[in-house]
Amino acid sequence: MSKPPLLILAIAAITLIGCNQKSGSTNSVSPDLVINPVSAGNKQKPGELPVLVFDQTKHDFGLVVQSEKTSYKFICTNTGGSNAVISNVSSTCGCTITDWTKSPIKPGDKGEVEVVFNASGKPAGYISKTVKVLANTQPNTIDLEVTAEIYIPGKK
C-alpha cells in the first residue's frame, strides 16, 4: 500500500485547523489560493517559494489604561519568488483580535497583520501575547508578539 501524498496530508491538516476556529468566522481564504510549496506534486525550487519577512516581530504597546483598546499593524514583504497567502492568524486569548491581508501577496509586495489589544478587565501589570501567522511559506507559521503594561487609574 502506498503512502498518501504530502499534499493530501497538508489539506487534511488545514481542514482540521479550520474546524477549530470559532463558528461564524469570516476570516477564511479559498483553498484554491493556497498552494503547498513543498508538496510532492509541486516542484518549485527554493528561490521560487514564497517568503514573508516582517519588518519586526515584536511590538510593545507601552503603558495601556485598563479600559483602552490599542492596535498595531505588523508589515511584511514577500521576498520569495511566488505569491504568499496568509491563510489564518490566531492569538492566545480573546483580548487580542487580528485582521490581515486576505489576498495573495505578490513577490516584492507588502501585506499586513493588524493586532488589536483590548485591555478591559485585565489585571494591572505586564502582559505578553503571541499571535501565530499561518501561511504557505516554509516554515508555515510565524510568531508575532505584543506586550503591554496595564495601568488601572486610581490604583498604585
Backbone as JSON, one array per atom type, in Angstrom:
{
  "sequence": "MSKPPLLILAIAAITLIGCNQKSGSTNSVSPDLVINPVSAGNKQKPGELPVLVFDQTKHDFGLVVQSEKTSYKFICTNTGGSNAVISNVSSTCGCTITDWTKSPIKPGDKGEVEVVFNASGKPAGYISKTVKVLANTQPNTIDLEVTAEIYIPGKK",
  "N": [[0.84, -1.17, 0.0], [0.63, 2.19, -0.89], [2.0, 5.27, 0.42], [0.02, 8.13, 1.41], [-0.05, 11.09, -0.61], [1.91, 13.99, 0.23], [0.57, 16.38, -0.14], [-2.15, 15.77, 0.26], [-2.1, 15.17, 2.99], [-1.36, 17.7, 3.96], [-3.6, 19.22, 3.22], [-5.53, 17.95, 4.79], [-4.57, 18.63, 7.33], [-4.86, 21.43, 7.3], [-7.62, 21.56, 7.08], [-8.41, 20.43, 9.54], [-7.35, 22.35, 11.3], [-8.92, 24.51, 10.54], [-11.39, 23.62, 11.46], [-11.24, 24.04, 14.14], [-11.68, 26.7, 14.5], [-13.63, 29.53, 15.6], [-17.13, 29.39, 15.16], [-18.89, 31.02, 12.53], [-16.9, 32.67, 11.74], [-15.43, 34.97, 9.53], [-12.98, 35.05, 8.47], [-11.47, 33.66, 6.19], [-9.75, 31.87, 3.61], [-9.88, 31.0, 0.25], [-9.36, 27.59, -0.58], [-8.29, 27.21, -3.09], [-6.44, 29.2, -3.46], [-4.3, 28.62, -1.88], [-1.28, 27.1, -2.07], [0.68, 24.37, -1.43], [4.0, 24.76, -1.06], [5.99, 22.8, -0.95], [5.07, 20.31, -1.58], [4.76, 16.95, -2.89], [3.81, 16.95, -5.53], [4.34, 19.49, -6.4], [6.85, 21.11, -7.84], [8.54, 23.29, -7.09], [11.46, 25.31, -6.96], [13.75, 26.26, -4.33], [14.22, 29.13, -4.49], [11.94, 29.97, -5.73], [9.89, 29.79, -3.95], [7.36, 31.22, -1.74], [8.21, 33.79, 0.57], [7.78, 35.3, 3.6], [8.76, 38.21, 5.13], [8.84, 39.94, 8.05], [8.82, 43.36, 9.06], [9.21, 43.81, 11.74], [8.9, 41.58, 14.53], [8.01, 41.87, 17.05], [6.12, 43.97, 19.21], [5.77, 46.63, 21.46], [3.21, 47.91, 23.25], [3.43, 49.63, 25.31], [2.5, 51.66, 28.12], [-0.79, 50.99, 28.94], [-4.04, 52.01, 29.54], [-6.43, 50.36, 31.56], [-9.08, 50.28, 30.48], [-8.81, 50.72, 27.77], [-8.51, 50.2, 24.17], [-6.07, 49.25, 21.88], [-4.08, 49.34, 18.87], [-1.92, 47.77, 16.42], [-0.09, 47.56, 13.39], [1.59, 45.0, 11.9], [3.97, 44.87, 9.41], [4.69, 43.09, 6.46], [6.86, 41.74, 3.92], [6.84, 40.07, 0.83], [9.47, 38.31, 0.0], [10.03, 36.24, -1.59], [9.73, 34.02, -4.48], [7.17, 33.5, -5.45], [3.56, 33.86, -5.09], [2.56, 34.74, -1.8], [0.37, 33.55, 0.69], [-1.54, 34.4, 3.38], [-3.19, 32.36, 5.43], [-4.43, 32.13, 7.89], [-4.68, 33.78, 11.05], [-4.03, 33.63, 14.42], [-4.63, 34.2, 17.92], [-3.45, 34.09, 21.36], [-5.41, 34.62, 23.18], [-8.78, 35.86, 23.76], [-8.69, 38.58, 24.06], [-7.12, 39.71, 22.2], [-7.46, 40.7, 19.02], [-7.37, 39.95, 15.57], [-6.56, 40.98, 12.22], [-5.87, 40.64, 8.73], [-4.0, 40.76, 5.62], [-5.86, 39.5, 3.08], [-5.76, 38.8, 0.4], [-3.63, 37.26, -2.12], [-0.15, 37.85, -1.69], [1.99, 39.29, -3.79], [5.29, 38.59, -5.13], [7.68, 40.81, -3.84], [5.73, 42.6, -3.01], [3.87, 44.14, -0.28], [2.26, 43.12, 2.77], [-0.01, 42.94, 5.57], [-0.5, 42.42, 9.1], [-2.82, 43.1, 11.4], [-3.06, 43.82, 14.81], [-5.25, 44.06, 17.43], [-5.46, 45.05, 20.67], [-7.32, 44.56, 23.56], [-7.6, 45.94, 26.6], [-9.52, 45.87, 28.57], [-10.76, 44.76, 31.65], [-8.46, 43.37, 32.26], [-5.88, 42.48, 34.57], [-3.75, 44.72, 36.47], [-0.39, 45.27, 35.39], [2.38, 43.68, 33.64], [1.98, 42.26, 30.41], [2.15, 39.69, 27.91], [1.46, 38.65, 24.69], [1.06, 36.18, 22.18], [0.83, 36.01, 18.67], [-0.04, 33.94, 16.08], [0.88, 33.43, 12.77], [-0.3, 31.85, 9.97], [0.8, 30.61, 6.96], [1.51, 29.99, 3.43], [4.24, 29.39, 3.45], [7.64, 28.35, 4.18], [9.2, 28.06, 7.19], [5.74, 27.24, 7.96], [4.46, 28.73, 9.9], [4.59, 31.83, 11.61], [5.61, 33.58, 14.39], [4.31, 36.36, 16.06], [4.68, 38.94, 18.48], [3.08, 40.77, 21.04], [3.35, 43.2, 23.59], [2.48, 44.75, 26.72], [1.98, 47.13, 29.36], [-0.37, 47.07, 31.74], [-2.33, 49.56, 33.14], [-4.17, 50.66, 35.88], [-6.21, 53.24, 36.55], [-6.13, 55.15, 39.54], [-5.3, 53.1, 41.16], [-2.47, 51.92, 42.93]],
  "CA": [[0.0, 0.0, 0.0], [1.48, 3.38, -0.98], [1.72, 6.35, 1.38], [-0.74, 9.22, 0.78], [0.81, 12.22, -0.97], [2.07, 15.04, 1.23], [-0.45, 17.4, -0.38], [-3.39, 15.33, 0.92], [-1.89, 15.36, 4.42], [-1.39, 19.14, 4.24], [-5.0, 19.66, 3.13], [-6.2, 17.43, 5.97], [-4.13, 19.43, 8.48], [-5.5, 22.74, 7.2], [-9.04, 21.34, 7.38], [-8.54, 20.25, 10.98], [-7.11, 23.65, 11.92], [-10.11, 25.31, 10.26], [-12.5, 23.14, 12.27], [-11.07, 24.54, 15.5], [-11.97, 28.11, 14.54], [-14.96, 29.87, 16.1], [-18.12, 29.37, 14.1], [-19.29, 32.34, 12.09], [-15.72, 33.44, 11.38], [-15.37, 35.35, 8.12], [-11.58, 35.13, 8.11], [-11.07, 32.45, 5.52], [-9.15, 32.01, 2.3], [-10.24, 29.88, -0.61], [-8.29, 26.6, -0.72], [-7.69, 27.32, -4.41], [-5.35, 30.17, -3.42], [-3.2, 28.12, -1.06], [-0.5, 26.04, -2.71], [1.75, 23.9, -0.56], [5.17, 24.89, -1.92], [6.94, 21.69, -0.88], [4.38, 19.04, -1.76], [5.37, 16.05, -3.87], [3.39, 17.3, -6.88], [4.73, 20.85, -6.71], [8.3, 21.02, -7.97], [9.16, 24.61, -7.03], [12.81, 25.41, -6.43], [13.74, 27.13, -3.15], [14.12, 30.55, -4.83], [10.59, 30.25, -6.24], [8.93, 29.69, -2.85], [7.02, 32.48, -1.08], [8.91, 34.05, 1.83], [7.29, 36.51, 4.26], [9.7, 38.81, 6.07], [8.19, 41.02, 8.78], [9.7, 44.45, 9.47], [9.52, 43.45, 13.12], [8.02, 40.52, 15.01], [7.59, 42.22, 18.41], [5.7, 45.35, 19.41], [5.41, 46.97, 22.83], [2.22, 48.98, 23.31], [3.78, 50.53, 26.41], [1.51, 51.77, 29.18], [-2.15, 50.99, 28.4], [-5.07, 52.11, 30.58], [-7.21, 49.12, 31.57], [-10.31, 50.34, 29.68], [-8.49, 51.09, 26.4], [-8.14, 49.29, 23.08], [-4.98, 49.81, 21.09], [-3.78, 48.44, 17.76], [-0.64, 47.91, 15.74], [0.0, 46.8, 12.14], [2.86, 44.4, 11.53], [4.11, 44.91, 7.95], [5.56, 42.05, 5.92], [7.17, 41.8, 2.49], [7.1, 38.77, 0.22], [10.78, 38.35, -0.65], [10.18, 34.99, -2.34], [9.52, 34.02, -5.92], [5.78, 33.22, -5.82], [2.59, 34.51, -4.21], [2.39, 34.3, -0.42], [-1.02, 33.65, 1.14], [-1.76, 34.22, 4.81], [-4.47, 31.66, 5.49], [-5.07, 32.32, 9.2], [-3.91, 34.42, 12.12], [-4.72, 33.34, 15.67], [-3.97, 34.74, 19.1], [-3.51, 33.22, 22.53], [-6.59, 34.89, 24.01], [-9.83, 36.64, 23.12], [-8.44, 40.02, 24.21], [-6.31, 40.12, 21.06], [-8.2, 40.47, 17.79], [-6.47, 40.12, 14.44], [-7.02, 41.09, 10.84], [-4.68, 40.5, 7.89], [-4.15, 40.82, 4.17], [-6.53, 38.26, 2.65], [-5.42, 38.49, -0.99], [-2.25, 36.81, -2.28], [0.87, 38.9, -1.66], [2.9, 39.0, -4.89], [6.7, 38.83, -4.83], [8.04, 42.23, -3.76], [4.65, 43.39, -2.42], [3.74, 44.14, 1.17], [0.99, 42.75, 3.39], [-0.02, 43.36, 6.96], [-1.27, 41.74, 10.13], [-3.2, 44.08, 12.42], [-3.37, 43.25, 16.11], [-5.97, 44.97, 18.3], [-5.42, 44.54, 22.04], [-8.34, 45.14, 24.42], [-7.13, 45.81, 27.98], [-10.66, 45.86, 29.5], [-10.86, 43.62, 32.56], [-7.16, 42.76, 32.51], [-5.27, 42.96, 35.81], [-2.61, 45.61, 36.31], [0.9, 44.6, 35.25], [2.96, 43.4, 32.33], [1.42, 41.11, 29.7], [2.74, 39.34, 26.62], [0.57, 37.8, 23.91], [1.61, 35.7, 20.93], [-0.07, 35.9, 17.53], [0.54, 33.0, 15.12], [0.52, 33.67, 11.37], [-0.21, 30.63, 9.17], [0.92, 30.99, 5.55], [2.03, 28.95, 2.55], [5.69, 29.58, 3.45], [8.36, 27.35, 4.98], [8.17, 27.32, 7.91], [4.41, 27.75, 7.64], [3.97, 29.61, 10.96], [5.46, 32.91, 12.06], [5.1, 34.12, 15.65], [4.43, 37.78, 16.34], [4.44, 39.13, 19.91], [2.76, 42.11, 21.53], [3.45, 43.33, 25.04], [1.94, 46.0, 27.26], [1.86, 47.22, 30.8], [-1.73, 47.51, 32.04], [-2.4, 50.54, 34.22], [-5.53, 50.89, 36.36], [-6.23, 54.55, 37.21], [-6.58, 55.17, 40.94], [-4.63, 52.03, 41.92], [-1.0, 52.08, 42.98]],
  "C": [[0.88, 1.23, 0.0], [1.05, 4.42, 0.05], [0.93, 7.44, 0.69], [0.19, 10.39, 0.47], [0.8, 13.29, 0.12], [1.0, 16.12, 1.08], [-1.76, 17.03, 0.32], [-3.26, 15.51, 2.43], [-1.94, 16.83, 4.8], [-2.82, 19.66, 4.21], [-5.78, 19.18, 4.35], [-5.84, 18.25, 7.2], [-4.79, 20.8, 8.47], [-6.99, 22.63, 7.52], [-9.25, 21.2, 8.88], [-8.32, 21.56, 11.73], [-8.35, 24.52, 11.74], [-11.3, 24.9, 11.11], [-12.42, 23.65, 13.7], [-11.35, 26.03, 15.61], [-13.38, 28.34, 15.06], [-15.94, 29.87, 14.93], [-18.53, 30.8, 13.77], [-18.1, 33.2, 11.69], [-15.74, 33.73, 9.89], [-13.94, 35.42, 7.63], [-11.13, 33.83, 7.46], [-10.54, 32.77, 4.13], [-9.55, 30.79, 1.5], [-9.08, 28.91, -0.72], [-7.61, 26.66, -2.08], [-6.5, 28.27, -4.43], [-4.12, 29.65, -2.7], [-2.54, 26.94, -1.75], [0.59, 25.65, -1.74], [3.02, 23.88, -1.38], [6.13, 23.71, -1.89], [6.27, 20.33, -1.05], [5.04, 18.23, -2.88], [5.03, 16.45, -5.31], [3.82, 18.68, -7.31], [6.25, 20.93, -6.7], [8.98, 22.39, -7.96], [10.55, 24.52, -6.43], [12.79, 26.37, -5.25], [13.61, 28.62, -3.45], [12.75, 30.95, -5.34], [9.54, 30.24, -5.14], [8.58, 31.06, -2.3], [7.76, 32.59, 0.25], [8.36, 35.36, 2.4], [8.32, 36.97, 5.28], [9.0, 40.0, 6.72], [9.22, 42.08, 9.16], [10.14, 44.26, 10.92], [8.51, 42.4, 13.57], [7.57, 40.76, 16.44], [7.19, 43.68, 18.44], [5.28, 45.55, 20.86], [4.44, 48.15, 22.79], [2.55, 49.99, 24.4], [2.71, 50.5, 27.48], [0.12, 51.91, 28.57], [-3.12, 51.05, 29.58], [-6.02, 50.93, 30.44], [-8.44, 49.16, 30.66], [-10.05, 50.6, 28.2], [-8.31, 49.9, 25.46], [-7.03, 50.0, 22.31], [-4.62, 48.83, 19.98], [-2.41, 48.75, 17.16], [-0.67, 47.05, 14.47], [1.43, 46.33, 11.92], [2.9, 44.36, 10.0], [5.08, 43.82, 7.51], [5.76, 42.28, 4.43], [7.4, 40.38, 2.0], [8.4, 38.88, -0.56], [11.04, 37.09, -1.49], [9.84, 35.16, -3.8], [8.11, 33.68, -6.38], [4.86, 33.85, -4.78], [2.56, 33.88, -2.82], [0.93, 34.5, -0.04], [-1.05, 33.4, 2.64], [-3.14, 33.6, 4.95], [-5.18, 31.82, 6.82], [-4.1, 33.04, 10.12], [-4.7, 34.18, 13.4], [-3.92, 33.9, 16.84], [-4.19, 33.82, 20.29], [-4.67, 33.53, 23.44], [-7.58, 35.76, 23.24], [-9.63, 38.14, 23.22], [-7.63, 40.57, 23.04], [-7.03, 39.71, 19.78], [-7.27, 40.75, 16.62], [-7.21, 40.31, 13.13], [-5.75, 41.06, 9.98], [-5.03, 40.63, 6.43], [-4.7, 39.47, 3.7], [-6.15, 37.86, 1.23], [-3.97, 38.01, -1.07], [-1.29, 38.01, -2.33], [1.92, 38.52, -2.71], [4.35, 39.25, -4.47], [7.03, 40.32, -4.89], [6.98, 43.1, -3.13], [4.61, 43.23, -0.91], [2.34, 43.68, 1.59], [1.05, 43.2, 4.83], [-0.86, 42.43, 7.83], [-1.54, 42.79, 11.2], [-3.6, 43.36, 13.7], [-4.04, 44.33, 16.94], [-6.01, 44.34, 19.68], [-6.44, 45.3, 22.88], [-7.95, 44.88, 25.87], [-8.27, 45.76, 29.0], [-10.67, 44.58, 30.33], [-9.54, 42.92, 32.86], [-6.58, 43.31, 33.81], [-4.08, 43.88, 35.5], [-1.33, 44.79, 36.19], [1.26, 44.34, 33.81], [2.29, 42.17, 31.71], [2.17, 40.91, 28.38], [1.79, 38.37, 25.93], [1.24, 37.43, 22.59], [0.51, 35.59, 19.88], [0.63, 35.01, 16.51], [-0.03, 33.27, 13.72], [0.75, 32.36, 10.62], [-0.23, 31.03, 7.7], [1.48, 29.83, 4.74], [3.54, 29.09, 2.37], [6.33, 28.42, 4.21], [9.34, 28.09, 5.87], [6.81, 27.99, 7.69], [3.79, 28.59, 8.76], [5.05, 30.62, 11.33], [4.83, 33.47, 13.32], [5.37, 35.61, 15.73], [4.09, 37.95, 17.82], [4.1, 40.59, 20.19], [2.85, 42.09, 23.05], [2.84, 44.67, 25.44], [2.04, 45.95, 28.78], [0.5, 47.84, 31.09], [-1.71, 48.41, 33.27], [-3.87, 50.73, 34.59], [-5.53, 52.23, 37.09], [-6.77, 54.45, 38.64], [-5.96, 54.06, 41.78], [-3.14, 52.25, 41.85], [-0.34, 50.74, 43.01]]
}
